């Protein structure tokens, strides 16, 4: 299973970036092998449609789930249509915390779009 996490820097020890469409990076982790790689978010500098561009990119990466804090209506719809689950990072501050919380079932799965940095509580 592959999961993508929005991050402030391209490192496994990075902090979570609460923005999906305009987050700096995506850290993609294979939970089965623990392999990971970081990629810059192609939507970060888009003049419009950042969420859709980021969602299409994530879909192309063949991930099963995404952890972030904001999923606007367009990004939410595109990810849902691609069959990608979305989770709010909640109390997680770092990638490691997010992965631990995800594995232990402590993350809220989204059933509707959410914005405004709601992921951080």
Buried (B, 14 or more C-beta within 10 A) or exposed (E): EBBBBBBBEBBBEBBBBBBBBBBBBBBBBEBEEEEBEBBEBBBBEBEEBBBBBBBBBBBEBEBEBBBBBBBBEBBBBBBBEBEBBBBBBBEBEBBEBBBEBBEEEBBBEBEEBBBEEBBEE
